[in-house]
């Protein structure tokens, strides 16, 4: 035998199985998602993969399984929001890391226009990805309708309005989080609490408004509600409207940290002190909140856990499991703004 050739031979599943003391079938199941494998066997296989230096032949696997070994990260928003809203980049990084650990690829798709939606529908419908991580969903979105109609495995970040029975989801408890923030503001002695909502065709926009309204109960007043689109610009515009409409406002719950940042700028420009004159609370805690002046009290979303859970759920759905809905708690982070 040519020892040089032998030394250069790529490790195989047989080598991994021998090193782990398990069958080749067990190794194959671990490599392809870990279904029906005990934690002990999985650990042994993962250790053997590291020791042998085994790398799966992705092209060969695709030919055998009929799968692309990749998932799409689909953002149905204008391109600039991918960079303007830090929540998207955090979710993107978390999903990429979760897939990298499995030897899989994440493909970024943005569909903010009708033409882009059509192109994305054709791309995923042609089997270029095994499933879709839907990062932003809007009620009556035709692209989501298409994904459902084509039977594309899909998991949404946030409850997919109108499709909760057909599409799996991982979300933070939007309503409870909003109630927690409003309760915190009231506990600080605030009595004229306004809100700047997100878009009402999104789960966050709709459910955070419901939480705000529920927590206020009989004190709810429509004059203290303005609508934004999660951008800093809409937060600034909303704050201007509120100060003109209800100048006695003493607290504002913005449904995103970006909108809270816009509101803070307007309050500063109008000579109002935060939190002395007006307390401000946000939602997300994506990193921006701690950098604002003053640092923003907000509701923390566990984005790393959300993205990891989305990937795991979608791979289960790709493997034939039914879709489910997972809800995680949002936690109040107290800083100087409220």
N, C-alpha and C positions, 0 to 999 in steps of 0.2 A: 504493500500500500504506500502511496505517496504521502509521506507524513506532512509535507507542506500543504498539500491539498486538504488533508484531514484537518490540519490546524485552522485552515481558513474556512472550513465548512460552516455555513450558518446553522445555529442551533434550531432544532425543530420542536414541534409539540411533543414528539416522543422523548426528546432530551429533557424537556420541562417536566413531563410526567414522571420520568425516572428519578429526577432530582427531588420532586415533591412527594414521591411515593403514592401517587394517585393514578387513576386511569387517564388515557388520552381524552376520553369523553368529558371528564371533569375539567381538564385544562381548557378544552374547547368552550365549555359552558362559562367558565370564568372570563375568558377572553371576549366572549360575545354578550357580556352583560351580567353574568353571575347568577342567573336564575337557577333555582333548585340546587344551590351549592351551600354547604354548611360554612359557617364563619371560619372554622378550623382549616377546612380544605382550601377555602379561598386564600387564607393567609399563607398556607404552604405553597400554593401555586404562585402567588405574587412574589414570595421570597425566591422561589426557583426561577421565575422569569428574570428577576434582578441578578441572580447568581450566574445564570447561563447567558445572559445578554440576548435573550430571544426577542425577535421583532416579528410581529404578524405581517404576512404578505397581504397588504390591503387589496391589491388588485385581484389576487386569487380569491380572497374572501368574498369580494363583491361578485365575482363570477358565480361562486357557489351559492351565495345567499340571495342574490338579486337585489342587494342593498348597496347604497352609495357610501355607507359608513360616515355620513355627515348629516348635520342638522342645520336648519336655517334659523338665524336670529332675525326676525322680521319686525321692522319698525314702520308702522303705518302713519308716519308723520313727515313733515317737510325735512329735507336733509339737514338744515342748519340746527334743528333741535337735537340731533345726535350729539353735537358738540356743545350746544348752549345749556342743555339740561343734564347735570352731572349724574342723575339717576340712571340714565340710559347707558353711559359708559361704565358705570359700576356693574350693572347687570350683564353687560357684554363681557367684561373681564371675568366675572364669576362663571358665566356659562362656558367661556373658552377654557378656563382652567378645569372645570368639571369634565369637559370632553377630552381635554388633553390627557387627563389621568386615565382615560379609557382608550387612548390611541385613536380618537376620532377628530373630525374636523368641523369647525363652526364656520358657516358662511353667512356674511352680513348682507341682508337685503333691506332696502328702503323703498317704501311705496307710499309716497305722499301725494301723488297725482294720479288721475285716471289712467294715463299711459303706463306709469310705473306699476300700478296695480295689475293691469293686464299682462305686462311682461312677467311680473312675479308669479301670477297665476299659471302662465304657460310654463315657466321654469320649474316650479315645484310639481306641477301636474305631469311633467315629463319624467319625473323620477330622479331628478338630480340631487335631491335630498330625501332622507328617510322620514323627516317630520319637521314641524315648524314650531319654534318658540315665538309666540305672538306677544310682543312686548307692550304694545299699546293697542287697545281695541276700542272701537266706537260703535255705539248702537247703530244698526242698519248699515254697517260697513259691507259693501258688496264683495270685498275680497274675503272676508270671513265667511260669507254665504258660499262663496266658491270653494273655499277649503273644505267646508262641511259637505257640500254637494259632491265633491270629488273624492271624499273619504280620506283626505290627507291627515295623518295623525298630527294633532295640534294640541298644544297646551298654552293657555293664556296667562299672562301676568295680570292678575286682577280678574274679577268675575266678568266673563264675556256676556254683556247685556244682550238678551234675546237668544243666547245660545248656551246658557248654563247647563242645559240637559244634554247637550251634544258635544261639548268641548271641555276638557279638563282644565283646571286652573289652580294656581298658587297665588294667594293674595294675603295682604295684611288685613286685619280687621278694621276697615275704613271707618265704619260707623262708631265702633267703640273707641277708636283712637280720637275721633273728633269730639266725642262726648268727654273723654278724659281731658282734652285741652280746654274745652269750655268750662268744665268743672274747676280746673286749675285757675283759670282767669277769674271765675266767680269767687273762688276761695281767697284771691288777692284783693277782694273788695270791689271788683269791677262789676258794674251793673248795666252799662250800655255797650254791649259787646256786638261788634259787627263781624261780618265774614266776607272774604273774597273767595268765591268758589272756583273750582276748576270747571272745565267744559261739562255741561250736564248730560252729554251723550257718552261720557266715560264713567266707569265704575267709581273712580276716585272723586270725580266732581259730584256725582249724584249722591253717593253714600256718605261722603263727608258733610255735605249739606244736610242730609237727613239726621246725622248724628248731632250736628250743631242745633238743629231745630228741636230735636227730641230733648236734648239736655236743657234748653231754655224753657221748654214747656209753654206756660201761659205768658212768659216774658218775651216770646218770639215776636219780632216786629219786622215786617217785610222791608221797611225803609233802611234797615241796617244790612241788607243783603245786596251785593253787587257780584257780577259774574266776570271771571277772567278765563285765561286759556293756559295757565301754568307758567307763562313767561313773566320776566321781570317788568316788561313794558305794561302788561295788563294789570299787574299788581300796583304799579304807579298810577295808572289811569283809574283803577278802582278806588284807590285811596283818595285821589282828588275828588271823585264823585261823592264818596262818603263824607268827607270834610265839608263839602258844599251843602250836602243834603241834610246831614245830622252832625252839626259841629260839636255837639256835646258828647260824641263817641269817646269812650275811655279805654277801649280795648278792641283789637282786631285779630281774628283768627284767619290767617291766610292758608288756603288749602295746599300750598306748596312753599318750600323755602325760597324759590326764585321769586314768587309773587310777594312774599314777605320782604325780600330784599328791595323790591321796587317800592313797596309801601314805606319802608324805613327811609328811603331817599326823599320821598314826598314829605313825610313828617319833619325831617330835618330841614328841608327847604322852607317849610311853613313855620318854622320856629317852635315846633312842639318837641318836648323832651320825652324820650323813651327810656324807662317805663313811667316816669313821673306823671306825664300828662296822658299818654296813650301807651298801654301795654300791647306788645305784638307777639303772637305765637304762630309757628309754622307747622309744616308736616313734611317729613322725609329724612332729615339728618343725613344728608349725602356727603357731608364735608364742607359745604358752603356755609352752613349755619354757624359754625364755630368761628368763621372768619369775618362775620359781619360786625358792624359797629352800631349798637352793642351786640355782643354775641347772642344768637337767637335761641330762645326757648322753643322747642319743637318736639314733634313725635317721631321717634326713631323707627325706621323700617329696617328689618334685618335682611338687607339686600343680598348678602352672601348666602344666607340660608335659602332665600327665595329662589335665586338662580340655580343653586345646586339641586333643590327640590324639583324645579321645573325640568331640568335635564333628566333626573332620575325617573320622574313620572312619564316624560315623553318617551324615553327608551322602553319603559314598561308597556306603554300604549303601542309603540312600534312592534313590540314582541307579542301583541295580542291581548294584553290586559285591558279591562274596561277603564274608562276615564274616571277620575275622582276629583274632588275639590278639597284643597288644603288651605286652612286659614291660620295665619300666625298673628300673635299680638303685636301691637305697636306700643312702644314704651316712652313715657314722658321724660324728656331730657331738659332739666331746668338750667337756664343760663340767665343773662342779665336783662333780657328784653321783656320778661314778664315773671 
